[in-house]
């Protein structure tokens, strides 16, 4: 099955990204001693146009 091509508007976008376990190894600093990108994550981030805005979340606050 071939991946479907996604057509996006040329207007600037806002990307809301949860890093831990989605773009980088879950608990990487505790397991590996550093953050490490998951396969394809760096290329994905590099593909986001500079005029777009990214909001990145590292971890959620528990108990709130």
C-alpha positions in Angstrom: 0.0 0.0 0.0 1.5 3.3 -1.1 1.3 6.2 1.4 -1.2 8.8 0.4 0.1 12.2 -0.6 -1.1 15.0 1.7 -1.7 18.4 0.1 -1.4 21.3 2.6 -2.3 24.9 2.1 0.7 27.2 1.5 -0.5 29.4 4.4 1.7 29.3 7.6 0.7 26.6 10.1 1.1 25.9 13.8 2.4 22.5 14.7 1.8 21.2 18.2 4.3 18.4 18.9 4.7 16.1 21.9 8.4 15.2 21.8 8.8 12.4 24.4 8.0 9.1 22.9 6.8 10.7 19.6 9.9 12.4 18.2 12.5 11.4 20.7 13.1 8.1 22.6 10.7 8.0 25.6 12.7 8.9 28.8 15.9 9.1 26.7 17.8 11.1 29.2 17.2 8.5 31.9 17.7 5.4 29.7 20.4 6.6 27.3 21.8 9.6 29.2 20.7 11.9 26.4 17.8 12.6 24.0 17.8 10.7 20.8 15.5 11.2 17.8 13.3 8.3 16.7 13.8 7.2 13.0 12.5 9.8 10.6 11.8 12.4 13.3 14.7 14.7 12.5 13.8 14.7 8.8 10.2 15.5 9.7 11.2 18.4 11.8 13.6 19.7 9.1 10.7 19.5 6.6 8.6 22.0 8.6 8.8 25.4 6.8 10.6 28.2 8.7 7.5 30.4 8.5 5.4 27.8 10.4 5.3 27.9 14.2 6.0 24.9 16.3 4.9 24.4 19.9 6.8 21.6 21.5 5.8 19.8 24.7 8.4 17.9 26.6 6.4 16.2 29.3 3.0 16.7 30.9 2.6 17.9 34.4 1.1 15.1 36.5 -1.5 15.7 39.2 -2.9 18.9 37.7 
